[in-house]
Amino acid sequence: MEKKTIVIVGGGYAGIIAANRLARKNASSRIILVTANDLFLEKIRNHQEIAGTKSKSYPIQNLLHKKVELRVGIVDRIIPSEKKIRFLDKEELSYDFLGYTAGMKASKIDGMPETILSVADEKDCRKINLALMQSSDRKITIVGGGLTGIETATELAERFPNAKITLVDSGAIGKNFNSEAIGYMLRVLMRLGVTVLQNKRAAKILGDSIVTEDGDTIPHDYCLLSSGLIASELGKKSGLSVNSINQVLVDSTFQCGNYPSILGAGDGIKVTGKEYSPLRMSCATALPMGIYLAERISYLTGNSSKLGQNPFSMGYVIRCVSLGRKAGLIQSLNPDDSPSEKIWTGRIGGVIKELICKFTILSLRAEKYFDFYAWPQAKKIEILDTGKMTTATES
């Protein structure tokens, strides 16, 4: 069998787990992981980076199968017509298949005041931590009351009780949880002294304050943005089809439009089709996507793969949020990501959340040696010999 070169662009959750499974499934292929950083950015712990409670970092090389080649560099563009990627230093790398796993980044505007930072940017996380270590009584406003905003608010309030933490959202806090879970989160936020402002849309974000649409002014020393993310511009710059936030559009088998040798996974892609609308940007989605990406490429290169011969399918199980180091909340889910009745809270919730975070690293490492990571299927989808797809009943 002819030796293939498979290049994975992006060293996040999806990229690393894809590279590791590919290394085992494609014994005759050359696997190259390209990333801008040699350290794995554990983004699900960014709120801990801000508060200074994150204890470990992981060199990407240590997380990779020995067969995977690590290339640290910045990709300037993909050249699909030539099956090449070009780095900023003009060096080029050819591929037979490319896995596009470039993730999300903060949506920043040139000239933005230095006091406006993003939870998605690890440098910003360290900057706000340094500021709080120098003076812990800062006024911090967090814009965006989703999971990241809630985790950041509670982590900061617990770690720096003298700080004045305000959490602002244009809608309701915890809108993807059931009513019991929302009530619990609000009680924890109140207990920690966080000011929660719901249904307050920011009209202007200034260097020293936020002005809401209804005219209120919320002063701050620093403003942390936990919403408004956009995908890497690499796909758009390379002529791939993207949506309004630069996510590369892929089909149900993760293949990219007119370029069947390019497949994607992770936060930086959007799977088209209404049956995939529940898929959200998260580690919980990126890991299954990364595995499927590897299995699909394996199938396309002539290897046997039950996963790879069918369209992608997944169902959600839980949604988890840490509420400081002493508490957490676990919300059980229906496969379509809607909340069901069962929740776990308090210390137990916090322990489960921490175990899940550790499980992600374990999954990356375990995939170096054997098929470890699995997930429930939302639907059973089969490809018939005619090339048409049929959808069976919900599992």
C-alpha positions in Angstrom: 0.0 0.0 0.0 1.3 3.4 -0.9 2.5 5.5 2.0 0.1 8.4 2.7 0.9 11.7 4.5 -1.8 12.8 6.9 -1.4 16.3 8.3 -3.4 17.5 11.3 -3.5 21.3 11.7 -4.3 22.2 15.3 -3.1 20.9 18.6 -6.2 21.0 20.7 -8.4 18.2 22.0 -9.7 17.1 18.6 -6.3 17.4 16.9 -4.3 15.4 19.4 -6.8 12.6 19.9 -7.2 12.3 16.1 -3.5 12.1 15.6 -3.1 9.4 18.2 -5.8 7.2 16.8 -4.6 7.7 13.2 -1.1 6.7 14.3 -2.4 3.3 15.4 -5.0 2.8 12.6 -2.7 3.8 9.7 0.5 1.8 10.3 1.8 2.7 6.8 1.0 6.4 6.9 3.1 9.4 8.0 1.2 11.4 10.6 2.2 15.0 11.3 0.6 17.3 13.9 1.1 21.0 13.2 0.5 23.4 16.0 1.5 27.0 17.0 2.4 26.0 20.6 4.4 23.2 22.0 2.3 23.2 25.2 -1.2 21.8 25.2 -3.6 24.6 26.1 -6.2 23.0 28.5 -8.9 25.5 27.7 -11.5 23.9 29.9 -9.3 25.2 32.8 -8.9 28.7 31.6 -11.0 30.0 34.5 -8.4 28.4 36.8 -5.6 30.0 34.9 -7.2 33.4 35.7 -7.6 32.6 39.4 -4.2 31.0 39.7 -5.6 27.6 40.7 -4.4 25.6 37.7 -1.5 23.4 38.7 -0.2 21.6 35.6 0.7 22.1 31.9 1.4 19.4 29.4 4.0 19.4 26.6 2.1 18.2 23.4 5.0 15.8 22.5 4.3 13.9 25.8 0.6 13.4 24.8 1.4 12.1 21.3 1.9 8.6 20.0 5.6 8.0 19.3 4.8 7.7 15.6 3.2 11.2 15.3 5.6 13.9 14.1 5.2 17.2 15.9 5.8 20.4 13.9 5.6 23.6 15.8 4.8 26.5 13.5 2.1 28.9 12.2 0.3 27.9 9.1 -0.3 30.8 6.8 -2.7 29.1 4.4 -3.8 25.8 3.0 -3.5 25.3 -0.8 -6.2 22.7 -1.5 -5.5 22.6 -5.2 -1.9 21.5 -4.6 -2.6 19.5 -1.4 -0.1 21.7 0.5 0.1 23.9 3.6 2.3 26.9 3.7 3.9 28.2 6.9 4.6 31.9 7.7 8.2 31.2 6.9 7.1 30.2 3.4 8.1 26.5 3.9 5.5 24.1 2.4 4.3 20.7 3.5 2.4 18.3 1.2 -0.4 16.1 2.3 -2.6 13.3 1.0 -5.3 14.0 3.6 -5.6 17.1 5.9 -7.4 17.2 9.2 -8.5 20.7 10.0 -8.7 21.1 13.8 -7.9 24.7 14.2 -10.0 26.0 17.1 -11.6 29.2 18.3 -10.1 32.5 19.5 -11.1 35.7 21.1 -12.8 38.2 18.8 -10.7 41.3 19.4 -10.7 44.6 17.7 -7.5 46.6 17.0 -7.2 49.4 19.5 -9.2 47.8 22.2 -8.3 49.1 25.7 -5.8 46.9 27.6 -8.3 46.5 30.4 -10.7 44.5 28.1 -9.5 40.9 28.1 -10.8 37.5 26.9 -11.2 34.3 28.9 -10.4 32.4 25.7 -6.9 34.0 25.5 -4.4 32.3 27.8 -2.2 35.4 27.8 -5.1 37.5 28.9 -5.9 34.9 31.6 -2.4 35.2 33.0 -2.6 39.0 32.8 -5.7 39.3 34.9 -4.2 36.8 37.4 -1.1 39.0 37.8 -3.2 42.1 38.3 -5.2 40.4 41.0 -2.1 39.0 42.7 -0.8 42.6 42.9 -4.1 44.0 44.2 -6.9 41.7 45.1 -9.6 44.3 45.5 -10.1 44.9 41.8 -13.5 45.4 40.1 -13.9 42.7 37.5 -16.9 42.6 35.1 -17.5 39.3 33.2 -19.6 39.6 30.1 -21.4 36.4 29.1 -23.2 34.2 31.6 -22.6 30.8 29.9 -20.6 28.0 31.4 -17.3 29.8 31.0 -18.6 33.0 32.5 -20.1 31.2 35.5 -17.0 29.2 36.1 -14.8 32.3 35.9 -17.0 34.3 38.2 -17.1 31.7 40.9 -13.4 30.8 40.7 -12.4 34.4 41.0 -14.8 35.2 43.8 -13.7 32.2 45.8 -10.0 32.8 45.2 -10.1 36.6 45.7 -12.9 37.4 48.2 -11.9 41.1 48.3 -12.5 41.5 44.5 -15.8 42.9 43.3 -17.0 40.4 40.7 -20.0 41.3 38.4 -21.5 38.8 35.9 -23.5 40.3 33.1 -25.6 38.5 30.5 -27.9 39.8 27.8 -30.3 36.9 28.7 -30.8 34.6 31.6 -27.9 32.9 33.5 -27.7 29.1 32.9 -30.3 29.0 30.2 -29.3 25.5 29.1 -29.9 24.0 32.6 -33.2 23.0 34.3 -34.8 25.2 36.8 -33.4 23.4 39.8 -29.9 23.7 38.5 -30.3 27.4 37.6 -31.6 28.1 41.2 -28.6 26.3 42.7 -26.1 28.2 40.5 -27.6 31.5 41.4 -27.5 30.7 45.1 -23.8 29.8 44.9 -23.0 33.0 43.0 -24.9 35.0 45.6 -23.1 33.2 48.5 -19.7 34.0 46.9 -20.7 37.7 46.6 -21.0 37.8 42.8 -23.3 40.5 41.5 -25.4 38.9 38.8 -27.1 41.1 36.2 -29.4 39.2 33.9 -31.1 40.5 30.7 -28.6 43.4 30.5 -27.1 43.8 27.1 -23.9 45.8 26.8 -24.2 48.7 24.4 -20.7 49.9 24.9 -17.6 48.3 26.5 -15.2 51.0 27.5 -11.8 50.8 29.2 -13.2 51.6 32.6 -16.9 50.7 32.4 -19.8 49.0 30.5 -22.8 51.0 29.4 -25.9 48.8 29.0 -28.7 49.4 26.5 -31.0 50.7 29.2 -28.4 53.3 30.2 -26.8 51.7 33.3 -23.1 52.2 33.8 -21.1 49.3 35.4 -17.6 50.5 36.4 -14.6 48.1 36.2 -10.9 47.9 36.5 -10.9 44.9 34.0 -13.6 43.5 31.8 -13.4 39.8 30.9 -15.2 38.7 27.7 -16.5 35.1 27.9 -18.5 35.3 24.7 -18.1 36.5 21.1 -15.6 33.8 20.0 -14.6 33.4 16.3 -12.8 30.6 14.6 -9.3 30.8 13.1 -9.2 32.7 9.9 -7.1 30.0 8.3 -10.0 28.2 6.6 -11.5 31.4 5.2 -8.1 32.6 4.0 -7.5 29.3 2.3 -10.8 29.5 0.3 -12.8 27.0 2.3 -16.5 27.6 2.8 -17.1 29.2 6.3 -20.0 30.6 8.3 -20.2 34.1 9.9 -17.8 33.2 12.7 -15.2 31.6 10.3 -16.1 28.0 11.2 -15.3 25.7 8.2 -18.5 24.1 6.8 -18.3 20.3 6.5 -20.8 17.5 5.6 -22.0 14.6 7.8 -18.7 12.8 7.1 -16.6 15.9 8.0 -15.4 16.4 4.5 -15.0 19.9 3.2 -17.1 20.9 0.2 -15.2 20.6 -3.0 -12.1 19.3 -1.3 -12.7 15.7 -0.2 -9.0 15.4 1.0 -9.7 18.0 3.7 -11.7 16.9 6.7 -12.4 18.9 9.9 -13.2 18.4 13.6 -13.5 20.5 16.7 -14.8 24.0 17.5 -13.5 25.4 14.3 -15.9 23.5 12.1 -19.6 23.5 11.6 -21.4 20.3 10.5 -24.2 21.2 8.1 -27.7 19.7 8.4 -30.4 20.3 10.9 -29.8 17.0 12.6 -26.4 18.4 13.7 -27.8 21.7 15.1 -27.5 20.5 18.7 -23.7 20.1 18.4 -22.0 22.8 20.6 -18.5 24.1 20.8 -17.0 22.1 23.7 -14.5 19.6 24.7 -17.4 17.1 25.0 -18.0 17.5 21.3 -14.3 17.9 20.1 -13.1 14.6 21.5 -15.8 12.5 19.6 -15.2 14.6 16.5 -11.5 14.0 16.7 -12.0 10.2 16.9 -14.4 10.2 14.1 -12.0 12.3 12.0 -9.3 9.7 12.5 -11.7 6.8 11.7 -13.1 8.5 8.6 -9.6 9.2 7.2 -8.6 5.6 8.0 -11.6 4.4 6.1 -10.8 6.6 3.1 -7.2 5.3 3.0 -8.4 1.7 2.7 -8.5 0.6 6.4 -11.5 -1.1 8.0 -13.6 1.3 10.2 -17.2 0.8 11.3 -17.3 4.4 12.6 -15.6 5.8 9.5 -17.9 4.2 7.0 -21.0 5.9 8.4 -21.8 9.6 9.0 -20.9 11.2 12.3 -23.4 10.7 15.1 -23.3 11.5 18.8 -25.6 12.1 21.8 -24.9 14.1 24.9 -24.9 12.7 28.4 -24.1 15.5 30.9 -23.2 19.1 31.1 -20.8 20.1 33.9 -19.8 23.4 35.5 -17.4 24.0 38.3 -18.4 26.6 40.9 -15.1 27.3 42.5 -12.8 24.6 44.0 -15.4 23.5 46.5 -18.6 22.9 44.5 -19.9 22.0 41.1 -23.0 21.1 39.1 -23.6 18.2 36.9 -26.7 18.4 34.7 -28.0 15.2 33.0 -29.0 15.6 29.4 -31.1 14.1 26.7 -29.1 13.1 23.6 -30.1 16.3 21.8 -28.3 18.4 24.6 -31.6 19.5 26.3 -31.6 19.2 30.1 -33.3 16.3 31.8 -34.4 16.1 35.5 -31.4 14.7 37.3 -28.6 17.0 38.7 -25.7 16.5 41.1 -24.5 19.5 43.1 -22.1 20.6 45.9 -18.9 18.8 46.7 -20.0 15.7 44.7 -20.7 17.9 41.7 -17.2 19.4 42.0 -15.5 16.1 42.3 -17.3 14.7 39.2 -16.4 17.9 37.3 -12.7 17.5 38.3 -12.7 13.9 37.3 -14.1 14.7 33.9 -11.4 17.3 33.3 -8.7 14.7 34.2 -10.5 12.1 32.0 -9.9 14.3 29.0 -6.1 14.2 29.5 -6.4 10.4 30.2 -8.3 10.0 27.0 -5.6 11.8 24.9 -2.9 9.6 26.5 -4.8 6.3 26.4 -5.4 6.7 22.7 -1.7 6.3 22.1 -2.0 2.7 23.0 -5.5 1.4 22.3 -9.1 2.5 21.3 -10.2 4.1 24.5 -12.6 6.9 23.9 -16.2 6.2 23.1 -19.5 8.0 23.2 -23.3 7.3 22.7 -24.7 7.6 19.3 -27.7 10.0 18.8 -28.9 8.2 15.7 -28.0 5.2 13.7 -27.2 6.3 10.2 -26.3 3.9 7.5 -24.9 4.5 4.0 -26.5 2.2 1.4 -24.7 0.8 -1.6 -26.5 3.4 -3.7 -24.7 6.2 -1.8 -27.9 7.4 -0.1 -28.3 7.7 3.6 -31.1 6.3 5.8 -31.8 7.3 9.3 -33.0 4.6 11.8 -34.7 5.1 15.1 -33.2 7.0 18.0 -31.0 4.9 20.2 
